[in-house]
């Protein structure tokens, strides 16, 4: 499997999990893609009322601080209240306001209602 394909597949899997939580968990809201005119982007933003949570997904075994740049910016501006990175590594990390989770821990936390509720 090509690296680019792996990234798209992981993003699709995370989107599926978010939508399942929205629907079956009864939390509702909208899931949006965010991109500035200058090209900065965040994979997903879940919004409901005044709650906004950002997600960056990387098919990488190592999390780099550069992966969190747009999330940190949105958090600093107050556009999102919580920020999550999802990756293929083994360790839960912190990158400023961004909580970085291995995919399996993300999926469990999401199912428990710890991510969006």
Secondary structure, 3 states (H helix, E strand, C coil): CCHHHHHHHHHHHHHHHHHHHHHHCCCCCEEEEEECCCCCEEEEEEEECCEEEEEEEECCCCCCHHHHHHHHHHHHHCCCCEEEEEECCCCCEEECCEEEEEHHHHHHHHHHCCCCC
